[in-house]
Amino acid sequence: MPVTVRPSDHGSRSWAGRRYRLASSPEILLHYTLTDDTRTSPPRARQLVQSSFARLERKDNVFATKNGFVHACLDAYNDHYSLVVRPEDVWFAILTQFSAYVNAHSEELRKRFCAHDAQQELHIEMDLEGADHGKLAFAMTKLMQENVRDEGLQQWILPAFTTTTKVDQAVASIIFMGTMQKYFTYSWGTRCGIPSATLLGEESDWVKIRERAERLATFGSEASRWLRLLRPVLDGFVASFRDPEGEAARLFWQGICNEHVPNGSGTVAYSGWITSFCFWDESGRCLHGSKSGQEVKLTRSQMPSGFAKVPVTLLDNGLEIPTEMVAGSMAIRAFRPKEAAGTSGGRPQMRRSAGNDTIQPEIGWFMYKT
């Protein structure tokens, strides 16, 4: 049961809180806590996703500070306030200091915690709708434990006191993640990617494309360089047809594109094997760097058209009618296949939305008067 110690014989004073900002909402608490953090300069607005302070109101008398435990102890001693301390307050004070130490000495401690050299990605695949991010942080610690050398590290970090709540478990989990951030990157949600990719035709069709592409090498050095980019991509199509359930096919389609979101202002760019089909712009200017193996990042506006245009003159009893024809990959059709994707190769049936969940490029042509 709780105990009360009385170190001095004077009474307690009423809280003044003049040093701190009263937080009347989770957004305000976040803002002023980070403003008080000297590592955050200058403070900027954050869009809150979720918080354990969701029901925070002005009447709760919660004041923002960058170290609640240390500052509460200082103020209680100096200004004569009674103090209440939970086991978690002390343990988290230890954990946050330990986190700072590990991050400052991450390389010399690396072999103590993990066997890998670079940061290892840890991901939880799930739907973000209605997600409890505190629970997900706790779930992430299980993945972390599977990838560290110390078999008891998770159990050592997570509190299991008589006062421990689910919020405390989430807090400890997040601190644990921060402690190991030099060794791991963390993500959860639904990854960008293609749920399924159906290749029509026969294997021989995809082999023919691969064989036909070799002729590109006869059209000059730049076309030869393009062919070198295309070869592994076309091989990927053939391999996908031969073994659609294989790991090679899965990795190939995961590599179709990577999204690069800029910090601050800027435009989203894309890399991945899809850029092999964007080697030149409409004017024939090469969009890829001159260095072999250099990653190419293209914005949507930089990606070339997938169609070609040509002028054609019609003659109507000697009357010339100038026209233009345009043809190529010109649209995307959205539809819902009649049959849902079922179990294949031991994999469960794919979850589907209620509407049109499949898209396909549309090829066609136009002629119009100019």
JOPEJO-V840580 format. One record per residue. N is the residue number from 0. SS is DSSP state (helix for helix, strand for strand, loop for the rest). PHI is phi as a letter, one per 40 degrees, with the letter a starting at -180 (none if undefined). BURIAL is 1 if it has 24 or more other ideal C-beta (glycine too) atoms within 12 Angstrom, else 0. Layout:
{{N;SS;PHI;BURIAL} {N;SS;PHI;BURIAL}}
This chain:
{{0;loop;none;0} {1;loop;c;0} {2;loop;b;0} {3;loop;b;0} {4;loop;b;0} {5;loop;b;0} {6;loop;c;0} {7;loop;b;0} {8;loop;c;0} {9;loop;c;0} {10;loop;c;0} {11;loop;c;0} {12;loop;c;0} {13;loop;c;0} {14;loop;c;0} {15;loop;b;0} {16;loop;g;0} {17;loop;c;0} {18;loop;c;0} {19;loop;b;1} {20;strand;c;1} {21;strand;c;0} {22;strand;c;1} {23;loop;c;0} {24;loop;a;0} {25;helix;c;1} {26;helix;c;0} {27;helix;c;1} {28;helix;c;1} {29;helix;c;1} {30;helix;c;1} {31;helix;c;1} {32;helix;c;1} {33;helix;c;1} {34;helix;c;1} {35;helix;c;1} {36;loop;c;0} {37;loop;c;0} {38;loop;c;0} {39;loop;b;0} {40;loop;a;0} {41;loop;c;0} {42;loop;c;0} {43;loop;b;0} {44;loop;c;0} {45;loop;b;0} {46;loop;c;0} {47;loop;c;0} {48;loop;c;0} {49;loop;a;0} {50;loop;a;1} {51;loop;c;1} {52;loop;c;0} {53;loop;d;0} {54;loop;c;0} {55;loop;c;1} {56;loop;b;0} {57;helix;d;0} {58;helix;c;0} {59;helix;c;0} {60;loop;f;0} {61;strand;b;1} {62;strand;b;1} {63;strand;c;1} {64;loop;a;1} {65;loop;c;1} {66;loop;a;0} {67;helix;d;1} {68;helix;c;1} {69;helix;c;0} {70;helix;c;1} {71;helix;c;1} {72;helix;c;0} {73;helix;c;0} {74;helix;c;1} {75;helix;c;0} {76;helix;c;0} {77;helix;c;0} {78;helix;b;0} {79;loop;g;0} {80;loop;b;0} {81;loop;c;0} {82;loop;b;1} {83;loop;b;0} {84;loop;b;0} {85;loop;c;0} {86;helix;d;0} {87;helix;c;1} {88;helix;c;1} {89;helix;c;0} {90;helix;c;1} {91;helix;c;1} {92;helix;c;1} {93;helix;c;0} {94;helix;c;1} {95;helix;c;1} {96;helix;c;0} {97;helix;c;1} {98;helix;c;1} {99;helix;c;0} {100;helix;c;0} {101;helix;c;1} {102;helix;c;0} {103;helix;c;0} {104;loop;b;0} {105;helix;c;1} {106;helix;c;0} {107;helix;c;0} {108;helix;c;0} {109;helix;d;0} {110;helix;c;0} {111;helix;c;0} {112;helix;b;1} {113;loop;a;1} {114;loop;b;0} {115;loop;c;0} {116;loop;c;0} {117;loop;c;0} {118;loop;c;0} {119;strand;b;1} {120;strand;c;0} {121;strand;b;1} {122;strand;b;0} {123;strand;b;1} {124;strand;c;0} {125;loop;a;0} {126;loop;c;0} {127;loop;c;0} {128;loop;c;0} {129;loop;g;0} {130;loop;c;0} {131;loop;c;0} {132;helix;c;1} {133;helix;c;1} {134;helix;c;0} {135;helix;c;1} {136;helix;c;1} {137;helix;c;1} {138;helix;c;1} {139;helix;c;1} {140;helix;c;1} {141;helix;c;0} {142;helix;c;1} {143;helix;c;1} {144;helix;c;1} {145;helix;c;0} {146;loop;b;1} {147;loop;b;1} {148;loop;c;0} {149;loop;c;1} {150;loop;c;0} {151;loop;b;0} {152;helix;c;1} {153;helix;c;1} {154;helix;c;0} {155;helix;c;0} {156;helix;c;1} {157;loop;c;1} {158;loop;c;1} {159;loop;a;0} {160;loop;c;0} {161;loop;c;0} {162;loop;b;0} {163;loop;c;0} {164;loop;b;0} {165;helix;c;0} {166;helix;c;1} {167;helix;c;1} {168;helix;c;1} {169;helix;c;1} {170;helix;d;1} {171;helix;c;1} {172;helix;c;1} {173;helix;c;1} {174;helix;c;1} {175;helix;d;1} {176;helix;c;1} {177;helix;c;1} {178;helix;c;1} {179;loop;c;1} {180;loop;c;0} {181;loop;c;1} {182;loop;b;1} {183;strand;b;1} {184;strand;b;0} {185;strand;b;1} {186;strand;a;0} {187;strand;a;1} {188;strand;h;0} {189;loop;c;0} {190;loop;c;0} {191;loop;c;0} {192;loop;i;0} {193;loop;c;1} {194;loop;d;0} {195;loop;a;1} {196;loop;b;0} {197;loop;b;0} {198;loop;c;1} {199;loop;c;0} {200;loop;g;0} {201;loop;b;0} {202;helix;d;0} {203;helix;c;0} {204;helix;c;0} {205;helix;c;1} {206;helix;c;0} {207;helix;c;0} {208;helix;c;1} {209;helix;c;1} {210;helix;c;0} {211;helix;c;0} {212;helix;c;1} {213;helix;c;0} {214;helix;c;0} {215;helix;d;1} {216;helix;c;0} {217;helix;c;0} {218;helix;b;0} {219;loop;h;0} {220;helix;c;0} {221;helix;c;0} {222;helix;c;0} {223;helix;c;0} {224;helix;c;1} {225;helix;c;1} {226;helix;d;1} {227;helix;c;0} {228;helix;c;1} {229;helix;c;1} {230;helix;d;0} {231;helix;c;0} {232;helix;c;1} {233;helix;c;1} {234;helix;c;1} {235;helix;c;1} {236;helix;c;1} {237;helix;c;1} {238;helix;c;1} {239;helix;c;1} {240;helix;c;1} {241;helix;c;0} {242;loop;a;0} {243;loop;c;1} {244;loop;c;0} {245;loop;c;0} {246;helix;c;0} {247;helix;c;0} {248;helix;c;1} {249;helix;c;0} {250;helix;c;0} {251;helix;c;1} {252;helix;c;1} {253;helix;c;0} {254;loop;c;1} {255;loop;c;1} {256;loop;a;1} {257;strand;b;0} {258;strand;c;0} {259;strand;b;0} {260;loop;c;0} {261;loop;c;0} {262;loop;c;0} {263;loop;g;0} {264;loop;c;0} {265;loop;i;0} {266;loop;b;0} {267;loop;c;0} {268;strand;b;1} {269;strand;b;1} {270;strand;b;1} {271;loop;h;1} {272;helix;c;1} {273;helix;c;1} {274;helix;c;1} {275;helix;c;1} {276;helix;c;1} {277;loop;b;1} {278;loop;c;1} {279;strand;b;0} {280;loop;c;0} {281;loop;c;0} {282;loop;c;0} {283;loop;g;0} {284;loop;c;0} {285;strand;c;0} {286;loop;c;1} {287;loop;b;1} {288;loop;c;0} {289;loop;c;0} {290;loop;c;0} {291;loop;c;0} {292;loop;g;0} {293;loop;c;0} {294;loop;c;0} {295;loop;b;1} {296;loop;b;1} {297;strand;b;1} {298;strand;c;0} {299;loop;c;0} {300;loop;c;0} {301;loop;c;0} {302;loop;c;1} {303;loop;c;1} {304;loop;c;0} {305;loop;b;0} {306;strand;b;0} {307;strand;b;0} {308;strand;b;0} {309;strand;a;0} {310;strand;c;0} {311;strand;b;0} {312;strand;c;0} {313;strand;c;0} {314;strand;b;0} {315;strand;b;0} {316;loop;f;0} {317;loop;g;0} {318;strand;c;0} {319;strand;c;0} {320;strand;b;0} {321;strand;c;0} {322;strand;b;0} {323;strand;b;0} {324;strand;b;0} {325;strand;b;0} {326;strand;a;0} {327;strand;i;0} {328;strand;c;0} {329;strand;b;0} {330;strand;a;0} {331;strand;b;0} {332;strand;b;0} {333;strand;b;0} {334;strand;a;0} {335;loop;b;0} {336;loop;d;0} {337;loop;c;0} {338;loop;b;0} {339;loop;c;0} {340;loop;c;0} {341;loop;b;0} {342;loop;c;0} {343;strand;a;0} {344;loop;g;0} {345;loop;g;0} {346;strand;c;0} {347;loop;c;0} {348;loop;c;0} {349;loop;c;0} {350;loop;c;0} {351;loop;b;0} {352;loop;c;0} {353;loop;c;0} {354;loop;b;0} {355;loop;c;0} {356;loop;b;0} {357;strand;b;1} {358;strand;b;0} {359;strand;a;0} {360;strand;c;0} {361;strand;b;0} {362;strand;b;0} {363;strand;a;0} {364;strand;a;0} {365;strand;b;0} {366;strand;b;0} {367;strand;a;0} {368;strand;c;0} {369;loop;b;0}}
